């Protein structure tokens, strides 16, 4: 086995085997361009582009408009310079025993070039056969397969009832939790974007979800919030949504309107420092609620009446929307048990989590 690992280019035929063996390598190196890397990458990967985005476009243009030979000549010079820079900047402190895994889009020339240089230095360098494309296919396949292996306990409840905080309390008490909003960096509503935290691209979200599912134990229940198919700009896989809705065990989280408004003031208080952003976002509700209603909410926000605007939005927009969605998607919700939560405070959430776990 050791001789096999020492080979210059370790051929990992199955992407699943590669995913299971990532922990064997000291570094996972992505040789693709920064633009490709930004969309998604293997867990823990570092980006050492052998061609940046502009260089990649240049080589591709030369290949199409001039000739393959000319493109390879130009590309080879660029790759050599870029690889040299990576070696100078990132390899000098690596010991003889350092074992990197290198990949590109399809496990071809880009990762092959970098792997060759590293192996010539003497490092036990491996190259991922099939590259990121094979890994992406694995992620897509697993996102169809994995959800049906879990028993989901779905937290339902109106906006502001503290479902996300309850998930956090459940995790603190040792329960298995799948927090889709945390993975998506979004709270799931028109106001759900998190300040300073852009959402991941769809491929990145898929990989983060794949990692989260692989870390769960199918023998134990998984607590999850009743999300829509889309969380902001990213889409939850059909298989997961179907498993939650058709086979999930629901609990309805209930909280008084006053407590819900207070929780929303805490969660969305940052809008007080950027009222116009809030007003721009709720422009998206005009089609559903009409100009007059939305303009009233905007006037209230500009006047600093945040408690009033959140209370109205709950009653007139979010609660009716929630009821229609839950009735449509969770057919057995009427028979689901309820869980009363006093407020959004830490003590209340911990008490509710203990009660829920005792009843599970």
N, C-alpha and C positions, 0 to 999 in steps of 0.2 A: 504494500500500500504506500509506503514512504517513497519508493522509487516512482510510483505513479504520480504522487503529489509533486515531486521535484521536477517533473517534466516541464519544458518551457511553456507549453500551451496545454493546460489541463482541459480536456474536452468533457464538459458536463452535458451529457446528452439530454437529460431530463431537467427541465426548468424547476420542477418540484424538488429534485435532489439538490439543485443549486441553492434554492431558498432555504432548505433545511441545513445546508452546510455553510451559510454565510458566516456563522460564528467561528469557523475554523481559520478565517483569514484575518490578518492584522489590519488590513485596509481594503476597502472596496472602492475602486477607482472608475469613475465614469468618464470615458474619453470623448463623449459627445460635446456638441457646442453648448454654450451657456443657455441659449434659447431652448434647446431640447431638454436640458437638465432642469430648467425652471418649470417645465410642465410636469415632470415626475422623475423619480430615480429609485434605484434599489435602496432598501433600508440601510442607513448609515453611510451611503456613498459620498465620496468627495469628487468634485468636478475638476478634472485635469484635461481641458479641451485640447485636442491635437489640432483642431481647426476651430477658430471662433466663428460666429454667425456670418460675418462678412466674408471671411475666407472660404467658408463652406459654400456660400452663394457664388463666389467668384469661380471656384473650381467647377461647380455644377454648370455654370454658364459656359465656361471654356469647353467643357465636355460636350455640350450640345451644339455650340456655335463654331468651334474650331476643330478639335479632334480629341479623342480619348488620350492619345499619347501626350499632346501638349498639356492637357489638364493634369495628367499624372506627374509630369515634370514640375509644373508649378506647385501642385499639391505636395509632392515629396519634399521640396525645399521648405515650404511652410510648416509641414509636419515636423521636419527635422529641427527647425528653429524652436518651435513650440515645445517639443519634447525636451530639448536641451534646457530650456528655461525651467520646465517643471522639475527636472533632475537637479538643477542648480539650487532651486528654491525649496524643494520639499524632500529631497532624498539624502542630503548630506548627513542627517542625524540618524538615519535608519541603520540598524544592526544587520549583520550578515543573515540572521535568522528571520528577518522581516518577510512576510508572505502576503503579497497583494493579489487580489482578484481584479482583473481589468475587463471592462466590457464597453461596447459601443451600441449602435442601433441593432445590428444583426450579427455581431461577433466577427466582423470582417476586418478591413484594412486598417481602420483607425485604431481599434483596440489591439490589433495584431502588431502594428508598428510600435506602440507604446510598450506592449508586453515584451517584444523582442529586445528593445533597449534595456529594459529592466532586467531581463533574464541574462543579458550579456554582462551586466554588472556583477551578476552572481546571485541575485535574489530568486527565491523559489516562486516564480510568477505564474499565475494561472489566468487563462482567458475563458470567459463565459461563452460557451457555444450557443448560438442563437441570439445572444445579446439581450438588450432591453426588450426587443420585440417578443422573444420567447417568454420573458418574465411577465410582460403585459398580458399575454395570452393566458398565462397561469392565473394571474389576478382575476381576470374576467371569468375564467372557468370556476375558480373557487368562490367568487361572489354569487354564482348561481348555485353552487353545491353546499357551501357551509351553512347558510341560514337554516336549512331544514334539519340540521343536526342539533339545534338548540331549542330549549323551552323558554320562551320570552314571557316575562311578566311586565305588562304594559301599563305605564302610569298615564292615565287620562285625566283631564282637568282643564278648566277654562284658563284663559290667559291671566297670568299673575297669581296663579294658585301655588306656585313654588315647586313645580315638578323638577326643574333642573337642580334646585337646591336640595330637594329630597334625594335625587340621584347621588349627589355629592355626599350626603349624610349616609346613605346606604353603602357607598364605597368605603367610607371611613369606618363603618361597622363590619367590614369584611365581605360584603355582598359583591357579586359580579355585576358590573355596570357597563352598558354600551351607551356612551354619551355622543349621540350623532351631532348635536349642536356644537359641541366642543371640537369634534373632528372637522366640521364644516366652517368653524369660526363665524357662526351666524345663529341668531336666536329664532329664525324661521318666519318672521313676519316682515311687513314692509319696513318696520323700524329696527329690524333685527341685526343689521350690520354692527360689528364691534369696532369701536374707535381705534384706529391705528393697527388693525389686524385684518388685512385683506383676506378674502376667501381663497382657499387653494383652488387651482384648476381642477377640472373633473377627474383627470387621470391621477392627480396627487391625492384627491379625496378618496378615490377608489383604493389606492395603495394603503393609505392610512386606515381605512375601514378594514381592508384585508388583514393588516397587521393586528388590529384590535380583535377581529374575530378569531384569528389563529391563536391568540393568547388566552382565549376563554376555554373553560372546561365544559364540554357538552353534558356532563353528568350533574351540573349544578344550574339552577335557574339564572337567567340573565335579565336584569332590570333595564328597561328602556323606556323612553318617552314616546308618546303617541305622535309621531311626526307626520307631516305631509310628505308626498313623494319628492317634492323639491324643498331643500333647505337653503334659502337664498338662491344662489345661482347654480348650485350643484344638485345632482339627482341621486336619490337613494335607490339602489338596485331593486328591480322588480321582485326578485326572489325574497329579499329581506322584508320589503313592505308587505308582500303577500303572507309571509310566515307570521309577521306580527299581527296582521289583521284577521287572518283566518284561524290561527291556532294560538295566538297570544292570550294569556290570562290577564284580564283587565282589573285594575283598581281605579276608582274615580277619586281623585284628590279634590277635597272641598275646602274652601276658605271664605271667610266673610268678605263682602265687597270692600269694606273699609281697610281690611288687612291686605287685600289684593292691590288696592290703590297705593298703599304705603310701600308695598314691595316693588311696584312699577316705578314709583318715585326714586327708589334706591337703584334699581337696575338701569333706568333710563335718565337718571339725573344729569348726565353729561349733556343732554340736549339743551339744558338751561344756558350753557355757555356757547351754544351754536343753534339758536332758535331757527334761523333761516334754513339750516339743513333739515331740521324737523319738518318745516313747512314745505320744503321741496319734496321730501319723501312722501308726505301724505297727499301731495298732488296726485299720486298714483291711485288714490282711493276715489277719485272723482267719478269714475265710471260706475262704481258700486254704490256710492253714497250721495253723489250729486254735488254740484258746485256749492250750493248754499251751505250744506252741512260741513263740507271740508273747509270752506272759507271761515265758518264760525269757529271751528277748531283752531285754525291758524290765528285768528284774532285772539282767542283765549291764550294760546301759547305766547304770542307776542306781548300779551299783558301780564305774563308770568303766572297765569292761573293753571299750573300744571296738574294739580290734584283734580280740578274740575274737568280738564280736557281728557285726562286718562280715564276718569270715571265715565264720561260720556262715550268715549271710544270703546270702552269695554261693553257698555250696555247696548250701544247702537251698531257696533261693527263686529268686534271680536267674539262676543258671546253668541250672537245669531250664527255667525260663520262657523264657530266651533260646533254648535249643536247640529247644524246641517251636515257638516263633515263627519262627525262621529256617528250620527244615525246612518249615514250612507256607507261608512267603511267598517264599522264595528257592530255587527248585527246583534251581538249578545250583550251589548253595553247595558241595556236596561236591567239585566240580571246581575251585573257586576257589583261587588261590594264597594262601599265608599270608605274613605279615610279622612276624617276631619283633622285639619291642621290649624292651630290657633293663629299663627302669623308666620312671617318669613324669617324670624329670628333663629339663631343657631340652636338654642335649647328646644324650641318647638320642632325643628326639623329632626333633631336627634331622637326626640320622643316619638315622632311619627315613624321614623325609620325602624325603631325598635318594635313598635306595634305592628308594622307591616311585616317584618321578619318573623315575628312570633306567629303571625297568622298564616305565613306562607308554608 
